[in-house]
Amino acid sequence: MTHLWVRAEQRPNEERTGLTPEGAAALIARGIRVTVEKSRNRAIPIDGYRDAGCAIAAENSWPQAPADAIIFGLKELPEDGTPLPHRHIMFGHAFKGQHAGRRLLARFASGGGTLYDLEYLVDEGGRRVAAFGYWAGYAGAAVSLMAWAAQQQGRICPPVGTFSGRDALLADLGARLDATGANRPDAIVIGALGRVGTGAADLCEAMGVTVTRWDMAETASGGPFPEILGHDIFLNCIFARPGTPVFVPRAALGQPRRLSVIGDVACDPDSDYNPVPVYDAATTWAAPVVRVHDAPPLDVMAIDNLPSLLPVESSQDYAAQLLPSLLTLGDPDAGVWARAADTFRSHMKDI
């Protein structure tokens, strides 16, 4: 019997999950055994999983899970260097030249396990089967506007936390913008045709922010792109890959500009393909932006788990997208799982 083990997230400020109780019940009905760890942070209570028929395990007990269990989480594991013998479903952030990714793959090499990277679960046409993109863009635009509002009052963006839902986020953000006494800023979204860009643009429009929408056609020239510097806020929503142009080079810091906030929603600061090389590390909930220039100010927002600001809505949306693929786990050597395993093996050749 296929055994899916849903681990508790160990990263701070991570309340999302990739499986709801309703989805767990569907898996059990398909003949898949489901174990769910208790979690002090998960936005969806454990009782729903128990009622669905899941086995309940202690928090962070997955290293002792049976060898044939498939460990399912979202964000990264603690970087303790231990070998990884299980099959893991998670966002590994290891296949795009990320430096920390090599350390993760080395752990799989030493343990003999396999990574089914959620970012590389694709259908036959190469399209991702599930993504948090919309909510990443939505929340990333919100935090970027918070940073802009703080600038108008001579401050830097304060810490952020989770919101009970979209309405609560919009009310909070609207109050911050109104308190500045300033007209709404404008924003340029690059990657506007994708899920991330759509979420970013929707948030901006909900706040009365004028949005310029760019995608591949507008950036095909390879730059430079002075239009970006002519907006108050730039929201980077593209999937970085070889050949991605640089949107804001370090030289732009000393050039005339209106640009005062960059929301790097894609957030690949340690990738070889980072299109916003004015910063080099992700920001945090406690310190949502890094100031990369003082006069005039330029702040970069680069939180890498943005959908967690709206953990219930983002979890429900993502879990619904992913469930059809999880239902095929009984045959992990075919379909989406076989393609993910092939991607993993191709990147292990250099480890």
C-alpha positions as CSV (number, residue, x, y, z in Angstrom):
1,M,0.0,0.0,0.0
2,T,1.3,3.5,-0.9
3,H,2.0,5.5,2.2
4,L,2.0,9.3,2.2
5,W,3.4,10.9,5.3
6,V,2.5,14.6,5.7
7,R,5.2,16.2,7.8
8,A,4.9,19.4,10.0
9,E,6.6,22.4,8.5
10,Q,9.7,23.3,10.4
11,R,10.3,26.7,8.9
12,P,9.3,29.7,11.0
13,N,6.1,31.5,9.8
14,E,5.0,28.6,7.7
15,E,1.4,27.6,8.3
16,R,0.5,26.2,4.8
17,T,-0.1,22.6,3.9
18,G,-0.4,20.9,0.5
19,L,-3.2,18.5,1.6
20,T,-6.6,19.3,3.2
21,P,-8.7,16.9,5.2
22,E,-11.0,16.5,2.2
23,G,-8.1,15.6,0.0
24,A,-6.8,13.2,2.6
25,A,-10.2,11.4,2.6
26,A,-10.0,11.1,-1.2
27,L,-6.6,9.6,-1.0
28,I,-7.7,7.1,1.6
29,A,-10.7,6.1,-0.5
30,R,-8.2,5.4,-3.4
31,G,-6.4,3.0,-1.1
32,I,-3.5,5.2,-0.1
33,R,-2.5,5.2,3.5
34,V,-2.1,8.8,4.9
35,T,-0.2,9.8,8.1
36,V,-0.3,13.4,9.2
37,E,2.0,14.9,11.8
38,K,0.7,17.1,14.5
39,S,1.8,20.7,14.0
40,R,1.7,23.7,16.3
41,N,1.6,26.0,13.2
42,R,-0.5,24.4,10.5
43,A,-3.5,26.7,9.6
44,I,-5.8,23.7,9.2
45,P,-6.5,21.9,12.5
46,I,-5.4,18.3,13.0
47,D,-8.9,17.1,14.0
48,G,-10.1,17.3,10.4
49,Y,-7.4,14.9,9.3
50,R,-8.2,12.5,12.2
51,D,-11.9,12.6,11.2
52,A,-10.9,11.9,7.6
53,G,-9.3,8.6,8.7
54,C,-5.6,9.6,8.7
55,A,-3.1,8.2,11.2
56,I,-1.7,11.0,13.4
57,A,2.0,11.1,14.2
58,A,4.1,13.3,16.5
59,E,5.4,16.6,15.1
60,N,8.7,16.2,13.2
61,S,8.8,12.5,13.5
62,W,9.2,11.9,9.8
63,P,12.9,10.8,10.0
64,Q,11.6,7.7,11.7
65,A,8.9,7.0,9.2
66,P,8.9,3.6,7.5
67,A,11.4,3.4,4.7
68,D,8.7,3.1,2.0
69,A,6.8,6.2,3.1
70,I,6.7,9.2,0.8
71,I,7.4,12.3,2.9
72,F,5.3,15.3,1.9
73,G,6.0,18.9,2.9
74,L,6.2,22.2,1.3
75,K,9.3,24.2,2.4
76,E,12.8,23.2,3.0
77,L,14.1,20.8,5.7
78,P,16.4,21.8,8.5
79,E,20.0,22.1,7.1
80,D,21.5,19.6,9.4
81,G,23.4,17.6,6.8
82,T,21.8,14.3,7.6
83,P,21.3,11.8,4.7
84,L,17.9,11.6,3.2
85,P,16.8,8.0,2.5
86,H,13.1,8.6,1.9
87,R,11.3,9.8,-1.2
88,H,10.4,13.4,-0.5
89,I,7.8,15.7,-2.1
90,M,8.6,19.4,-1.4
91,F,10.0,22.6,-2.9
92,G,13.7,21.8,-3.0
93,H,15.0,24.9,-4.7
94,A,17.9,22.9,-6.0
95,F,17.7,22.8,-9.8
96,K,18.4,26.4,-10.9
97,G,21.9,26.8,-9.7
98,Q,21.0,27.7,-6.1
99,H,24.1,27.2,-3.9
100,A,22.1,25.7,-1.0
101,G,20.5,23.3,-3.5
102,R,23.8,21.4,-4.0
103,R,23.9,20.7,-0.3
104,L,20.4,19.3,-0.4
105,L,21.1,17.1,-3.3
106,A,24.3,15.8,-1.6
107,R,22.1,14.7,1.3
108,F,19.9,12.7,-1.1
109,A,23.0,11.2,-2.7
110,S,24.3,10.0,0.6
111,G,20.9,8.7,1.8
112,G,19.7,7.2,-1.5
113,G,16.4,9.0,-1.4
114,T,14.5,10.8,-4.2
115,L,13.2,14.4,-4.5
116,Y,9.9,14.9,-6.3
117,D,10.3,18.7,-6.5
118,L,6.9,20.4,-6.5
119,E,8.2,23.1,-8.8
120,Y,8.9,20.4,-11.4
121,L,5.7,18.4,-11.2
122,V,4.6,18.9,-14.8
123,D,2.0,17.5,-17.2
124,E,2.9,16.0,-20.6
125,G,3.1,19.5,-22.1
126,G,5.6,20.7,-19.5
127,R,3.1,22.9,-17.5
128,R,3.2,22.8,-13.8
129,V,0.3,20.8,-12.3
130,A,0.0,23.0,-9.2
131,A,1.5,26.3,-8.1
132,F,1.1,28.8,-5.3
133,G,1.9,31.5,-7.8
134,Y,-1.3,33.5,-7.6
135,W,-1.1,34.0,-3.9
136,A,2.6,34.6,-4.0
137,G,2.0,37.5,-6.4
138,Y,-1.0,38.8,-4.4
139,A,0.9,38.8,-1.1
140,G,4.1,40.0,-2.6
141,A,2.4,43.0,-4.1
142,A,0.8,43.7,-0.7
143,V,4.1,43.7,1.2
144,S,5.7,45.8,-1.5
145,L,2.9,48.4,-1.0
146,M,3.4,48.2,2.7
147,A,7.1,49.1,2.1
148,W,6.1,52.0,-0.1
149,A,3.7,53.3,2.5
150,A,6.4,53.1,5.2
151,Q,8.8,55.0,3.0
152,Q,6.3,57.9,2.6
153,Q,6.4,58.3,6.4
154,G,10.2,58.1,6.5
155,R,10.3,54.6,7.8
156,I,11.3,51.1,6.7
157,C,8.7,48.4,6.3
158,P,7.8,46.9,9.7
159,P,7.5,43.1,10.4
160,V,4.6,41.2,8.7
161,G,2.5,38.3,9.9
162,T,-0.3,36.1,8.7
163,F,-3.8,37.4,8.0
164,S,-7.0,35.5,8.6
165,G,-8.1,36.1,5.0
166,R,-8.0,38.3,2.0
167,D,-10.5,40.8,3.4
168,A,-8.4,41.3,6.5
169,L,-5.3,41.9,4.4
170,L,-7.0,44.4,2.1
171,A,-8.4,46.4,5.1
172,D,-5.0,46.5,6.8
173,L,-3.2,47.6,3.6
174,G,-5.8,50.2,2.7
175,A,-5.4,51.8,6.1
176,R,-1.6,52.0,5.7
177,L,-1.9,53.6,2.3
178,D,-4.5,56.1,3.5
179,A,-2.4,57.1,6.4
180,T,0.4,58.3,4.1
181,G,-1.9,61.1,2.8
182,A,-0.3,60.6,-0.6
183,N,-1.7,59.6,-4.0
184,R,-1.5,55.9,-4.8
185,P,1.8,54.9,-6.4
186,D,2.0,53.2,-9.8
187,A,3.6,49.8,-10.5
188,I,5.0,47.7,-13.3
189,V,4.5,44.0,-13.2
190,I,6.9,41.8,-15.3
191,G,5.5,38.4,-15.9
192,A,2.0,39.8,-16.0
193,L,0.5,36.9,-18.0
194,G,1.4,34.2,-15.5
195,R,-0.2,33.2,-12.3
196,V,2.2,35.2,-10.1
197,G,1.8,38.3,-12.2
198,T,-2.0,38.0,-12.3
199,G,-2.1,37.8,-8.5
200,A,0.2,40.8,-8.1
201,A,-1.8,42.9,-10.6
202,D,-5.1,41.9,-8.9
203,L,-3.8,43.1,-5.5
204,C,-2.6,46.4,-7.0
205,E,-5.9,47.1,-8.8
206,A,-7.8,46.3,-5.6
207,M,-5.8,49.0,-3.9
208,G,-6.3,51.6,-6.7
209,V,-2.7,51.3,-8.0
210,T,-2.2,51.8,-11.7
211,V,-0.5,48.8,-13.2
212,T,1.7,48.5,-16.3
213,R,1.7,44.9,-17.4
214,W,4.7,43.5,-19.2
215,D,5.6,39.9,-20.2
216,M,7.9,38.2,-22.6
217,A,7.2,40.4,-25.6
218,E,8.1,43.6,-23.8
219,T,11.4,42.2,-22.4
220,A,12.5,40.3,-25.6
221,S,15.1,43.0,-26.4
222,G,17.2,42.0,-23.4
223,G,17.3,45.5,-21.9
224,P,18.2,47.9,-20.6
225,F,14.7,48.8,-19.4
226,P,14.5,52.5,-18.3
227,E,10.7,52.2,-18.1
228,I,11.1,50.2,-14.9
229,L,13.0,53.1,-13.2
230,G,10.1,55.4,-14.2
231,H,7.6,53.5,-11.9
232,D,7.3,53.7,-8.2
233,I,7.1,50.0,-7.7
234,F,8.5,47.1,-9.8
235,L,7.1,43.6,-9.2
236,N,9.3,40.8,-10.6
237,C,7.0,37.8,-11.3
238,I,9.0,35.8,-13.8
239,F,10.5,32.3,-13.6
240,A,14.2,32.9,-13.8
241,R,16.1,30.6,-16.3
242,P,19.1,30.8,-18.5
243,G,18.8,33.8,-20.8
244,T,16.5,35.8,-18.5
245,P,17.5,39.4,-18.9
246,V,18.6,41.6,-16.0
247,F,15.8,44.0,-15.2
248,V,17.5,46.2,-12.6
249,P,21.3,46.1,-12.8
250,R,23.4,47.4,-9.9
251,A,24.4,50.4,-12.0
252,A,20.7,51.6,-11.8
253,L,21.2,52.4,-8.2
254,G,23.0,55.6,-9.1
255,Q,20.7,56.6,-12.0
256,P,17.8,59.0,-11.9
257,R,14.7,57.1,-11.0
258,R,11.2,57.2,-9.4
259,L,11.6,53.5,-8.5
260,S,11.7,53.1,-4.7
261,V,10.5,49.6,-4.1
262,I,11.3,46.3,-5.9
263,G,9.1,43.4,-5.0
264,D,11.1,40.4,-6.1
265,V,8.3,37.9,-5.8
266,A,10.2,35.3,-7.8
267,C,13.0,35.6,-5.2
268,D,16.1,33.8,-6.5
269,P,18.8,35.9,-5.0
270,D,21.4,33.1,-5.0
271,S,20.6,31.8,-8.5
272,D,23.0,32.4,-11.3
273,Y,20.0,33.8,-13.2
274,N,18.9,36.4,-10.7
275,P,17.3,39.3,-12.8
276,V,17.5,41.7,-9.9
277,P,21.2,41.6,-8.8
278,V,21.0,44.6,-6.5
279,Y,20.6,42.3,-3.5
280,D,21.9,38.8,-2.5
281,A,19.8,37.3,0.2
282,A,16.1,36.7,0.8
283,T,14.3,38.9,3.2
284,T,12.3,37.8,6.2
285,W,8.9,38.3,7.9
286,A,10.8,40.2,10.7
287,A,12.7,42.3,8.2
288,P,10.6,42.3,5.0
289,V,12.9,44.6,3.0
290,V,16.5,45.3,2.6
291,R,17.5,48.9,1.8
292,V,20.0,48.8,-1.1
293,H,20.2,52.6,-1.6
294,D,19.6,55.5,0.7
295,A,19.1,58.7,-1.3
296,P,16.6,58.3,-2.9
297,P,15.7,55.1,-1.0
298,L,15.3,51.8,-2.8
299,D,14.0,48.9,-0.8
300,V,13.8,45.3,-2.0
301,M,11.2,42.9,-0.8
302,A,12.2,39.3,-1.3
303,I,10.3,37.0,1.1
304,D,10.4,33.5,-0.2
305,N,7.3,32.1,1.4
306,L,4.8,34.9,0.6
307,P,1.6,32.8,0.2
308,S,2.0,32.0,3.9
309,L,0.6,35.4,4.7
310,L,-2.8,34.0,3.6
311,P,-2.3,30.4,4.7
312,V,-5.8,29.1,4.6
313,E,-6.7,30.4,1.1
314,S,-3.4,29.5,-0.4
315,S,-3.4,26.0,1.1
316,Q,-7.0,25.3,-0.1
317,D,-6.2,26.5,-3.6
318,Y,-2.9,24.7,-4.0
319,A,-4.2,21.4,-2.4
320,A,-7.1,21.4,-4.9
321,Q,-4.6,21.8,-7.8
322,L,-2.3,19.1,-6.5
323,L,-4.8,16.4,-5.5
324,P,-5.3,14.8,-8.9
325,S,-1.6,14.1,-9.1
326,L,-1.5,12.8,-5.5
327,L,-4.2,10.4,-6.4
328,T,-1.8,8.7,-8.9
329,L,0.8,8.1,-6.2
330,G,-0.1,4.4,-6.4
331,D,2.0,4.3,-9.6
332,P,5.0,6.5,-8.8
333,D,6.9,5.2,-11.9
334,A,4.5,6.8,-14.4
335,G,3.1,10.2,-15.3
336,V,3.9,13.3,-13.3
337,W,6.0,11.4,-10.7
338,A,8.2,9.7,-13.3
339,R,8.9,13.0,-15.0
340,A,9.8,14.5,-11.6
341,A,12.1,11.6,-10.8
342,D,13.8,12.0,-14.2
343,T,14.4,15.7,-13.5
344,F,15.9,14.8,-10.1
345,R,18.2,12.1,-11.6
346,S,19.4,14.5,-14.3
347,H,20.5,17.0,-11.7
348,M,22.1,14.3,-9.5
349,K,24.7,13.6,-12.2
350,D,26.8,16.5,-11.1
351,I,26.7,15.7,-7.4
